[in-house]
Amino acid sequence: MAEFKNFFNFIFKQGKYIEFVFIAFFALSLVGKIPFSETGDLVMTVSLLSLVIFYLLYAESVRSNTELTFYDRFWFPVSMGFVALAVVGILFKFRHWTYANTLLLGGVALLIAVLPALIYRVIKDPQIRDLYFRHFGRIFVICGIAIGMYFKSAQAIEAIFVH
């Protein structure tokens, strides 16, 4: 059990770097993608799935951190789960799988519903701001991409990078 605690502690401390690597792979798969390229699709799918797994592991690392209050150990992982749900919706939309719009809108709606609780936590305890400010940036970026994906098809977004 101690090995898992060390693993989650490592993820908690190095999270922003790990997240950057997965997002960089996703961006490179979009920029370097040829229309209907199998390699680009594979890299994009693997990077988005890795990002989802990372978000769930990061949520568990926050939940198992005993230095945080119960409020933080509950709401932060819940919101990370909703971020992961929105990323799954983005993956479904890019791959043209069914229920993509449902996952996109469900993840975004749940994130918007949880946002007041997170903002309240930042206002209540200024010492925890660093953890939540990075998370707010993550929420707004993922929501922006998800809403853009909902209103525009994956082909329209790919056309930006192909031409």
C-alpha positions as CSV (number, residue, x, y, z in Angstrom):
1,M,0.0,0.0,0.0
2,A,2.9,2.3,0.6
3,E,4.0,2.0,-3.0
4,F,0.6,3.3,-4.1
5,K,0.8,6.2,-1.7
6,N,4.2,7.2,-3.1
7,F,2.9,6.9,-6.6
8,F,-0.1,9.1,-5.9
9,N,2.2,11.6,-4.1
10,F,4.4,11.7,-7.2
11,I,1.4,12.4,-9.4
12,F,0.2,15.1,-7.1
13,K,3.6,16.9,-7.1
14,Q,4.4,16.5,-10.8
15,G,0.9,16.7,-12.2
16,K,1.3,19.9,-14.3
17,Y,4.3,18.4,-16.1
18,I,2.6,15.1,-16.9
19,E,-0.5,16.9,-18.0
20,F,1.5,19.1,-20.3
21,V,3.1,16.1,-22.0
22,F,-0.3,14.5,-22.8
23,I,-1.7,17.8,-24.1
24,A,1.4,18.4,-26.2
25,F,1.0,15.0,-27.8
26,F,-2.7,15.8,-28.5
27,A,-1.8,19.1,-30.1
28,L,1.0,17.5,-32.2
29,S,-1.4,14.9,-33.4
30,L,-3.8,17.6,-34.6
31,V,-1.1,19.8,-36.2
32,G,0.8,17.0,-37.9
33,K,-2.4,15.1,-39.0
34,I,-3.1,14.3,-42.6
35,P,-6.8,14.0,-43.4
36,F,-7.9,10.5,-42.4
37,S,-4.4,9.6,-41.2
38,E,-4.3,6.4,-39.1
39,T,-1.2,7.4,-37.3
40,G,-2.6,10.8,-36.4
41,D,-5.9,9.2,-35.2
42,L,-4.0,6.7,-33.1
43,V,-1.8,9.3,-31.4
44,M,-4.8,11.5,-30.8
45,T,-6.8,8.7,-29.3
46,V,-3.9,7.5,-27.1
47,S,-3.1,11.0,-25.9
48,L,-6.8,11.7,-25.0
49,L,-7.2,8.3,-23.2
50,S,-3.9,9.0,-21.4
51,L,-5.2,12.4,-20.3
52,V,-8.4,10.8,-19.0
53,I,-6.4,8.2,-17.0
54,F,-4.1,10.9,-15.7
55,Y,-7.1,13.1,-14.6
56,L,-8.6,10.1,-12.7
57,L,-5.2,9.2,-11.1
58,Y,-4.7,12.9,-10.2
59,A,-8.1,13.0,-8.6
60,E,-7.2,9.9,-6.5
61,S,-3.9,11.5,-5.5
62,V,-5.8,14.6,-4.2
63,R,-8.4,12.4,-2.5
64,S,-5.7,10.4,-0.7
65,N,-3.7,13.6,0.4
66,T,-4.2,13.8,4.1
67,E,-3.0,17.4,4.3
68,L,-6.1,18.7,2.6
69,T,-9.5,19.1,4.2
70,F,-12.4,16.8,3.6
71,Y,-14.0,19.5,1.4
72,D,-11.0,19.6,-0.9
73,R,-10.7,15.8,-0.9
74,F,-14.3,15.5,-2.1
75,W,-15.0,18.4,-4.5
76,F,-11.6,18.5,-6.3
77,P,-11.8,14.7,-7.3
78,V,-15.4,15.0,-8.3
79,S,-14.7,18.0,-10.6
80,M,-11.6,16.1,-12.0
81,G,-14.0,13.2,-12.9
82,F,-16.2,15.6,-14.7
83,V,-13.2,17.0,-16.6
84,A,-12.3,13.4,-17.6
85,L,-15.9,12.9,-18.8
86,A,-15.7,16.0,-21.0
87,V,-12.4,14.8,-22.4
88,V,-14.0,11.4,-23.2
89,G,-16.7,13.4,-25.0
90,I,-14.0,15.2,-27.0
91,L,-12.5,11.9,-28.0
92,F,-15.9,10.5,-29.0
93,K,-16.6,13.6,-31.1
94,F,-13.2,13.4,-32.9
95,R,-13.7,9.7,-33.6
96,H,-17.4,10.2,-34.7
97,W,-18.7,7.7,-32.1
98,T,-22.2,7.7,-30.8
99,Y,-23.2,9.6,-27.7
100,A,-20.4,12.2,-28.3
101,N,-22.7,15.2,-27.9
102,T,-24.3,13.7,-24.7
103,L,-20.9,13.2,-23.1
104,L,-19.7,16.7,-24.2
105,L,-22.7,18.5,-22.8
106,G,-23.0,16.3,-19.8
107,G,-19.4,16.9,-18.8
108,V,-19.6,20.6,-19.4
109,A,-23.0,20.9,-17.5
110,L,-21.6,19.0,-14.5
111,L,-18.5,21.1,-14.5
112,I,-20.5,24.3,-14.5
113,A,-22.7,22.9,-11.8
114,V,-19.7,22.2,-9.5
115,L,-17.9,25.5,-10.3
116,P,-19.7,27.6,-7.6
117,A,-18.6,25.1,-4.9
118,L,-15.0,25.4,-6.1
119,I,-15.1,29.2,-6.2
120,Y,-16.6,29.2,-2.7
121,R,-13.6,27.1,-1.5
122,V,-11.1,29.5,-3.0
123,I,-12.8,32.5,-1.4
124,K,-13.1,30.7,2.0
125,D,-9.4,29.6,2.2
126,P,-6.8,31.6,0.3
127,Q,-4.0,29.2,1.1
128,I,-5.4,26.6,-1.3
129,R,-5.6,29.0,-4.3
130,D,-2.7,27.5,-6.2
131,L,-4.3,24.1,-6.4
132,Y,-7.6,25.5,-7.6
133,F,-6.4,28.2,-9.9
134,R,-4.6,25.7,-12.1
135,H,-7.7,23.6,-11.9
136,F,-9.9,26.6,-13.0
137,G,-7.7,27.0,-16.0
138,R,-8.0,23.3,-16.8
139,I,-11.8,23.5,-16.5
140,F,-12.1,26.6,-18.8
141,V,-9.9,25.1,-21.5
142,I,-11.6,21.8,-21.5
143,C,-15.1,23.4,-21.5
144,G,-14.0,25.7,-24.3
145,I,-12.8,22.9,-26.4
146,A,-15.9,20.8,-25.6
147,I,-18.3,23.6,-26.5
148,G,-16.4,24.3,-29.7
149,M,-16.6,20.6,-30.6
150,Y,-20.3,20.6,-29.9
151,F,-21.0,23.5,-32.3
152,K,-18.5,22.6,-34.9
153,S,-17.8,19.2,-36.3
154,A,-14.4,17.5,-36.0
155,Q,-13.8,18.0,-39.8
156,A,-14.2,21.8,-39.5
157,I,-11.6,21.9,-36.7
158,E,-9.3,19.5,-38.6
159,A,-9.6,21.8,-41.6
160,I,-8.0,24.6,-39.6
161,F,-4.8,22.6,-39.1
162,V,-4.7,20.9,-42.5
163,H,-4.8,24.0,-44.8
